[in-house]
Amino acid sequence: MIAETSIGPVMLSELARKLLYGSGALGLYHRIRNANSLTVVMFHRILSPDDPRWRSCDPEYTLSTELLAHSLAFFKRHYNVVSLDQVLAARRSGTQLPSRALLITFDDGWADNADFALPELQRAGLPALLFVVADAIGQRQPFFQECIVAAWRRGALKVGELQASLQAHAAVAGLNDGEDIAALRAVIAGIEALEPVVRERVLAPFETVLDDGLRHMVSVQDLQRLQQGGVALGLHGKSHAPMTTVADLDAELGGARAALAAQLGQPGPVAESMSFPHGAHDSSIAQRAHESGYELVFTSVPVLNPAKAELGWLLGRTGFETATVVDKRGQFRPERLALYLFRREHRRLV
C-alpha cells in the first residue's frame, strides 16, 4: 500500500523558489533588470551565538556571523560590491559604477561590528560603510530601546512592569496585557513618544536591570580598526533621536560631524555621508542634511537606486533581517534573499 502524501501551498512555494534560483533564472533576471542600479543593504548587529551578548540582543536587528558569511558570499556571486569612495566618485564626477553595484552598510555603531562583522568582511575581501551615532562612541550600554529588549529577554524585566510605569506618567493608547515581543514593542513605542524628561521618570525604576554590565557600543579604537580594515565611517545623527522630533536639527547634523572629528582627533570635517536614525526624515530634513555638507544621504526607503545617469545624493536602502534569509529551521536560503532583493522598485529619490 502506498502512503498518501500531500504537498501544501507553502511547500510548493518553497519548491518554486528553489527551482527558480537553482536554474539560474532568477540570476539572469537580476543581471538584466538591475544592471544599472545601486543596491544598498542595511545591517545592524552581527554576533556569534557564543558571545554573551547574543542571548539578550534584539533578534529583529541581529544576524549571526554564519548568516553574515553566507550573505556576503551571495553578494559576491550576484553583485559587484563597491566602496563608499566609488559611490562618491560616481556622484562627483559621473564615474560609472560597475554593473549591479551593491554597497554594504551598518547602522548605529555597535562594538560587535568591529568584533565580528569586520573579520567576515576581511575574509570576503569586501568594503563596507558604518553609520555611527556620535554620542554612542565609547559608551558601554546601547540605546534605551535595546536595553529594554535585552532586560526582557534576560527575564529581568516584565512587560507589565514597564507598562505600569509608563501609564503612571503618561496616557498612552494601543497597549495590551501580553508578555510577548509584540506587547513589549508597543510599550517601547509609547516610551519613544515621550519627552526626554518624562522618559527618564518612566525608566528610572529599572535603571539597575537595564544595565547588563557588557560593552555594546564602539570605542574610538574600534573605529580606527574598522577604518584600517576597509570600513568607511558615516554618521547616524548625534543622539540617535528621530530627526523629525529633535528641537535642534543642526546639532544632529553638523554637531554630529564635529563630535566625531573630536573623537577621532581630526582637525577637519569628517564623514561625507549619513543615514537617518529610525529612518525618520522628510524632504526638508533631507535637504538640510545635504546642504550641511553630507554629499550622500541614506534613507531606509527600500528602493534600488538608478545609476545609469547621474547618481542621486539621496539614496534608498534595503533592511536586512534574519527572517529575510532563513527558513523555518533557521537555514540560510539564497533563493529567499534573491527574491527579496532582486525585485525591489527602481526609484530615484531626488
Secondary structure, DSSP 4 states (H G I P E B T S, - for coil): -PPP----HHHHHHHHHHHHHHTTHHHHHHHHHTTTEEEEEEE-EEE-TTSTTGGGS-GGGEEEHHHHHHHHHHHHHH-EE--HHHHHHHHHH-PPPPTTEEEEEEEE-BHHIIIIIHHHHHHHT--EEEEE-GGGTT-SS--HHHHHHHHHHTTS--HHHHHHHHHHH----S--S--SHHHHHHHHHHHHTS-HHHHHHHHGGGTTTT--S---B--HHHHHHHHHTTEEEEE--SS---TTT-S-HHHHHHHHHHHHHHHHT-SS---SEEE-GGG---HHHHHHHHHTT-SEEE-----BEE-SSSPPSEE--EE--HHHHB-TTS-B-HHHHHHHHHTPPB----
